[in-house]
Amino acid sequence: MSKKSTASLSPDTEAILLLCGRFGSERGETSLANPAPLTQKEYERLTKWLLECKLRPSDLLGGDLAGWLSDLVHAGLERARVESLIARGTALALALEKWQRSGLWVLSRSDAAYPRRLKKKLGQSAPPLLYGAGEMSLLDAGGLAVVGSRDASEAALEFTRDVARACSRDGLGVISGGAKGVDVAAMQGAGEAGGVVIGVLAADLLRASVNRQNRMGIQSGQLVLTSPFNPEAGFNAGNAMARNRYIYALADYALVVDSAEGEGGTWAGATENLRHAWTPLYVRMPGESAGNAALVAKGAQGFTCEISERASIREFLAKTCQSDTSPLFQQKVPEVGAATTEQPESSPAPVDLVVTHEPETVAETAAAARLDMFQDFLARLPLLLGEAAKNDEEIRLALGLEKGQVKVWLATAVEQGLLEKRKRPVSYALPRQQALC
């Protein structure tokens, strides 16, 4: 394994990435040589076995590996599979180098910088790995989670922006999911007002991290983006539902702007939060959707704070939390941004992981390699085209690639909407995409 490429990782994080991470292609069949990463239950069993043996994940990277793994049968895992996962050092080094070129970092539950809020509120449901871009300490800054429908009305979106701007005036961070509609309105409203923004993404972290406006927020220390999923993973409905709990767990309070009743990600996330009492839940009232009133009936509190330059959302939230007698609001809510004395756990806890497959045949392996090279090509374009458009020859020379391959990749990127092709003269530029904040 390239020590230079993995030097930024703690030994435990390196081991957990090898066991649970996904590198390169997410398609293909698994085999002994290309094993699937550990699932939640498998990783839970492995963690239990490590604790029983008084071992840490990093102990699997060296030492008496053969002797330790001989007892893996007690964890219900195949020794050959774990050995194959641990041996993926080259794939890890290449993936990590690619992510780091775009400014991404990786944390595991064993790292001191891992958000204490996630471990305290979610316990074993806290993800073993977090990928991100930006100042990672912001993940423990707390604030107001703002969520809602992708198809919210313009009135709901304007309300969302007003709330986000008010949070910024009060020094409250805004936490949301980066999805179309309420999420983006909340993050943009807070960002434009100079507030702290925490984006918990379900997909495309790598792409979002190199968006020009997002980079400005990241570099200013105002924005942090994070995801428990592969930074290169595309949209997946299951991931979108799963990340809701992380939005709530990172916040001191949560506000539902608009929700359908009995269906959709906003409803599912809000009702899950009510069941587990992670975070005091407020709902915009009167809302435009039936789900708003239904959530209040289930135990949420109506959000009736006047949104004006003189009104304080912080004071409203603190006061209503103290006066509400329901169990959800009687939990001790820390002062926003307050430090915690909780110590990091010595061993990471398991969580469900998206298990996908690597290629098995020679043809599939070659196709996966080409896809990896294309993804690497895309990752390098934002830095190359960040200032001005360039023609294909300028791109080819800058990246040291063959002319024919560059033409194919540029055409593919344009077709997928990842690049804009301009005329007179012909050149290529980054698309004018909407930023998260």
C-alpha positions in Angstrom: 0.0 0.0 0.0 1.2 3.5 -0.7 2.0 5.1 2.7 2.2 8.5 1.0 -1.4 8.1 -0.4 -2.9 7.0 2.9 -0.8 9.1 5.3 -3.7 11.4 6.1 -5.7 8.5 7.5 -5.5 7.1 11.0 -4.6 3.4 11.1 -8.1 2.5 12.3 -9.8 4.5 9.6 -7.6 2.9 7.0 -8.7 -0.5 8.2 -12.3 0.4 8.3 -12.2 1.8 4.8 -10.6 -1.4 3.5 -13.4 -3.4 5.2 -16.4 -1.3 4.5 -15.5 1.2 1.7 -16.2 1.1 -2.0 -13.5 2.1 -4.5 -13.9 2.4 -8.3 -16.7 0.8 -10.1 -19.9 -0.1 -8.2 -21.0 -2.7 -10.7 -20.1 -6.2 -11.5 -20.3 -9.6 -9.7 -18.5 -10.4 -6.5 -15.9 -13.2 -6.3 -13.2 -14.3 -3.9 -10.8 -11.9 -5.6 -13.4 -9.1 -5.6 -15.4 -9.4 -2.4 -18.3 -7.2 -1.4 -17.5 -4.9 1.5 -19.0 -5.8 4.9 -22.6 -5.0 5.5 -23.9 -3.5 8.7 -24.6 -6.8 10.5 -21.3 -8.2 9.3 -19.4 -5.2 10.5 -21.3 -5.4 13.8 -20.2 -9.0 14.3 -16.6 -8.1 13.4 -16.6 -5.2 15.9 -17.9 -7.5 18.6 -15.2 -10.0 17.8 -12.5 -7.4 17.9 -13.6 -6.2 21.3 -13.7 -9.8 22.6 -10.1 -10.3 21.3 -9.0 -6.9 22.7 -8.1 -5.7 19.2 -8.6 -2.6 17.2 -9.4 -2.4 13.5 -5.8 -1.3 12.8 -4.5 -4.6 14.2 -5.8 -6.3 11.1 -3.3 -4.4 8.9 -0.3 -6.3 10.2 1.2 -8.3 13.0 -0.2 -11.8 13.6 -3.0 -11.5 11.0 -3.1 -15.2 10.2 -3.4 -16.1 13.9 -6.1 -13.6 14.6 -8.2 -14.3 11.5 -8.3 -18.0 12.3 -10.9 -17.2 14.9 -13.1 -15.2 12.5 -15.5 -18.2 12.3 -16.8 -17.0 15.7 -17.8 -13.7 14.0 -19.6 -15.5 11.3 -17.3 -14.2 8.6 -15.1 -16.0 6.1 -11.4 -15.5 6.7 -10.6 -15.4 2.9 -13.1 -12.6 2.4 -11.7 -10.5 5.2 -8.2 -11.1 3.9 -9.2 -10.0 0.4 -10.8 -6.9 1.7 -7.7 -6.0 3.8 -5.5 -6.6 0.7 -7.2 -3.8 -1.3 -4.5 -1.4 -0.4 -3.7 -0.3 -4.0 -7.4 0.4 -4.8 -7.7 2.4 -1.5 -4.6 4.4 -2.3 -5.8 5.3 -5.8 -9.3 6.2 -4.6 -8.0 8.3 -1.7 -5.6 10.2 -4.0 -8.5 11.0 -6.3 -10.7 12.2 -3.5 -7.9 14.3 -1.9 -7.2 16.1 -5.2 -10.7 17.5 -4.9 -10.3 18.4 -1.2 -12.2 15.5 0.3 -11.4 14.0 3.7 -12.5 10.7 5.4 -13.3 10.1 9.1 -14.2 7.0 11.0 -15.8 6.6 14.3 -12.4 5.9 15.9 -11.2 9.4 15.0 -11.4 12.2 17.6 -12.8 14.6 15.0 -15.8 12.3 14.3 -19.0 14.3 15.2 -19.9 13.5 18.8 -23.5 14.3 18.2 -23.8 11.3 15.8 -22.3 8.9 18.3 -24.4 10.2 21.2 -27.8 10.3 19.5 -27.5 7.4 17.1 -25.3 4.9 19.0 -24.7 1.9 16.8 -26.6 3.5 13.9 -23.9 6.1 13.5 -22.1 5.5 10.3 -18.6 4.0 10.6 -17.3 6.2 7.9 -18.0 9.9 6.9 -16.6 11.6 3.8 -16.6 15.3 3.5 -15.3 18.6 2.3 -14.8 21.7 4.4 -14.1 22.4 8.1 -15.0 19.1 9.8 -15.3 20.8 13.2 -18.5 22.5 11.9 -20.2 19.1 12.1 -20.5 19.6 15.8 -21.6 23.2 15.6 -25.3 22.3 15.8 -28.1 24.6 14.8 -31.5 24.2 13.1 -32.2 21.4 10.6 -34.5 22.6 7.9 -36.2 20.0 5.7 -39.2 19.8 3.4 -40.6 18.8 0.1 -38.8 18.9 -3.2 -42.0 20.4 -4.8 -42.7 23.1 -2.2 -44.5 26.2 -3.3 -42.8 29.5 -3.8 -44.3 30.8 -0.6 -42.8 27.9 1.3 -39.4 28.4 -0.3 -39.5 32.1 0.6 -40.4 31.2 4.1 -37.5 28.8 4.2 -35.0 31.5 3.0 -36.3 33.9 5.6 -35.8 31.3 8.3 -32.3 30.5 7.1 -31.4 34.2 7.1 -32.8 34.7 10.6 -30.7 31.7 11.8 -27.6 33.4 10.4 -28.4 36.6 12.2 -28.8 34.6 15.4 -25.6 32.6 14.9 -27.5 29.4 14.4 -26.1 27.0 11.8 -28.4 25.5 9.2 -28.3 21.8 8.5 -30.1 20.3 5.4 -29.8 17.7 2.7 -28.9 19.5 -0.5 -32.0 18.2 -2.3 -34.1 20.3 -4.7 -36.7 22.5 -3.1 -36.6 23.3 0.6 -33.2 21.9 1.3 -31.4 24.0 -1.3 -33.5 27.1 -0.4 -32.4 26.7 3.3 -28.7 26.3 2.5 -28.6 29.1 0.0 -30.5 31.5 2.3 -28.1 30.8 5.1 -25.0 30.9 2.9 -26.0 34.2 1.3 -26.5 35.7 4.8 -23.0 34.6 5.9 -24.2 31.8 8.2 -22.8 28.4 8.8 -24.2 25.7 6.5 -23.9 21.9 7.0 -25.0 19.8 4.0 -25.6 16.1 4.5 -25.7 14.7 1.0 -27.1 11.4 -0.2 -25.2 11.4 -3.5 -22.5 13.1 -5.6 -20.4 14.5 -2.8 -17.3 14.6 -5.1 -19.1 16.6 -7.7 -20.7 18.9 -5.2 -17.4 19.6 -3.5 -15.8 21.0 -6.7 -18.8 23.2 -7.6 -17.4 26.7 -7.9 -19.7 28.5 -5.5 -19.6 25.6 -3.0 -15.8 25.8 -3.1 -16.1 29.5 -2.1 -18.2 28.6 0.9 -15.8 25.7 1.9 -12.7 27.9 1.6 -14.3 30.7 3.7 -15.0 28.2 6.5 -18.8 28.8 6.1 -19.8 25.5 4.4 -19.1 21.8 5.2 -20.5 19.0 3.0 -20.6 15.4 4.3 -21.9 12.0 3.4 -21.7 8.5 4.8 -21.9 7.2 1.2 -19.2 6.7 -1.4 -18.3 10.2 -2.6 -18.8 9.1 -6.2 -22.1 7.4 -5.7 -25.1 8.6 -7.8 -28.6 9.1 -6.6 -30.1 6.2 -4.7 -33.6 6.4 -3.1 -32.5 4.2 -0.2 -29.5 6.4 0.6 -31.7 9.5 0.4 -34.0 8.1 3.0 -31.2 6.8 5.2 -29.4 10.2 5.4 -32.4 11.9 7.0 -31.4 10.6 10.5 -28.0 12.2 10.2 -29.5 15.6 9.4 -31.6 15.4 12.6 -28.8 14.0 14.7 -26.4 16.8 13.8 -28.9 19.5 14.8 -30.1 21.0 18.1 -33.6 21.6 16.7 -35.4 20.6 13.5 -38.1 22.4 11.3 -40.3 20.8 8.7 -41.4 23.4 6.3 -43.7 21.3 4.1 -44.5 17.6 4.1 -47.0 15.2 2.5 -48.9 13.0 4.9 -47.9 9.3 5.1 -45.4 9.3 2.3 -42.2 10.7 1.0 -38.7 11.2 2.5 -39.7 14.3 4.6 -42.5 12.4 6.3 -40.4 9.3 6.8 -37.5 11.3 8.3 -39.8 13.4 10.6 -41.7 10.4 12.0 -38.5 8.5 12.5 -37.2 11.4 14.5 -40.4 11.6 16.6 -40.0 7.8 17.4 -36.4 8.1 18.5 -36.6 11.6 20.0 -33.3 12.6 18.5 -34.1 16.3 18.2 -37.0 18.6 19.1 -39.2 18.8 16.0 -41.1 21.9 14.8 -43.5 22.2 11.9 -44.5 25.2 9.9 -48.0 26.2 10.9 -50.3 26.7 9.2 -48.7 24.6 6.5 -49.9 24.1 2.9 -49.8 20.3 3.1 -51.8 17.8 5.2 -48.6 16.3 6.6 -47.8 19.4 8.6 -50.8 19.2 10.8 -50.5 15.4 11.0 -46.9 15.7 12.4 -48.1 18.1 15.0 -50.8 15.6 16.0 -48.0 13.0 16.4 -46.1 15.2 18.9 -44.2 17.9 16.9 -44.7 21.5 17.9 -46.1 24.2 15.6 -43.5 26.7 14.5 -45.1 30.1 15.1 -42.0 32.3 15.4 -42.4 35.7 13.8 -39.7 36.0 11.1 -38.4 39.5 11.2 -35.1 41.3 11.8 -36.1 41.9 15.4 -37.3 38.4 16.2 -34.9 35.8 17.6 -35.3 32.3 16.4 -32.8 31.1 19.0 -34.9 32.6 21.9 -38.1 31.2 20.4 -36.6 27.7 20.2 -35.1 27.7 23.6 -38.2 29.1 25.3 -40.6 26.6 23.6 -38.4 23.7 24.4 -38.4 24.6 28.1 -42.2 25.1 28.2 -43.3 22.0 26.2 -44.1 19.0 28.4 -43.9 16.3 25.8 -41.0 13.8 26.1 -39.5 14.9 22.8 -39.0 18.5 24.1 -38.0 17.5 27.6 -34.6 16.1 26.6 -31.7 18.3 27.5 -30.9 20.4 24.4 -27.4 21.8 24.5 -26.7 25.4 23.9 -26.0 25.8 20.2 -22.3 25.4 19.6 -21.6 24.3 23.1 -18.6 22.0 23.7 -19.1 18.5 24.9 -16.9 16.4 27.1 -17.8 13.1 25.6 -14.8 11.1 24.7 -14.4 9.3 21.4 -15.2 5.6 21.5 -12.3 3.2 21.2 -14.0 1.1 18.6 -16.4 2.1 15.7 -20.0 0.9 15.7 -21.6 -0.7 12.7 -24.1 0.7 10.3 -25.8 -0.5 7.1 -23.6 0.0 4.1 -24.6 0.0 0.4 -23.2 -3.2 -0.8 -22.4 -3.2 -4.5 -20.3 -5.4 -6.7 -16.9 -5.3 -8.5 -16.3 -6.8 -11.9 -15.5 -10.5 -12.3 -14.6 -11.1 -16.0 -11.7 -9.6 -17.9 -14.0 -7.6 -20.1 -15.9 -6.2 -17.0 -12.6 -5.4 -15.3 -11.4 -3.5 -18.4 -14.7 -1.6 -18.6 -14.4 -0.7 -14.9 -10.9 0.5 -15.4 -12.0 2.8 -18.3 -14.9 4.1 -16.1 -12.4 4.8 -13.3 -10.2 6.7 -15.7 -13.1 8.7 -17.0 -14.2 9.5 -13.5 -10.7 10.7 -12.7 -10.8 12.8 -15.9 -14.0 14.4 -14.7 -12.5 15.1 -11.2 -9.6 17.0 -12.7 -11.7 19.2 -15.0 -13.1 21.7 -12.3 -9.5 22.8 -11.5 -8.6 23.0 -15.1 -11.7 24.8 -16.3 -12.4 26.8 -13.1 -11.2 30.1 -14.6 -12.0 29.9 -18.3 -13.2 27.6 -21.0 -10.6 25.6 -23.0 -10.6 23.7 -26.3 -9.9 20.0 -26.6 -6.2 20.4 -27.5 -5.6 22.6 -24.4 -7.3 20.1 -22.3 -5.4 17.2 -23.8 -2.0 18.9 -23.3 -2.8 19.9 -19.7 -3.9 16.4 -18.7 -1.3 14.5 -20.8 -3.9 12.3 -22.6 -4.3 10.9 -26.1 -6.2 13.1 -28.6 -8.8 10.4 -29.5 -9.5 9.5 -25.9 -10.0 13.2 -24.9 -12.5 13.7 -27.7 -14.5 10.6 -26.6 -14.5 11.7 -23.0 -15.4 15.3 -23.7 -18.4 14.1 -25.9 -19.5 11.8 -23.1 -19.3 14.5 -20.5 -21.3 16.9 -22.6 -23.9 14.3 -23.2 -24.2 13.7 -19.5 -24.6 17.4 -18.8 -21.2 17.5 -16.9 -19.7 20.0 -19.4 -21.0 22.7 -21.7 -19.8 22.8 -25.3 -19.5 26.3 -26.6 -19.2 27.4 -30.2 -17.2 30.2 -32.1 -14.6 29.0 -31.2 -15.4 25.5 -30.0 -14.4 25.2 -26.3 -15.6 23.4 -23.2 -16.6 24.9 -19.8 -18.1 23.8 -16.5 -21.9 23.9 -16.6 -23.7 26.8 -14.9 -25.0 24.5 -12.1 -26.9 25.6 -9.1 -24.8 25.7 -5.9 -26.0 24.4 -2.6 -25.3 27.7 -0.9 
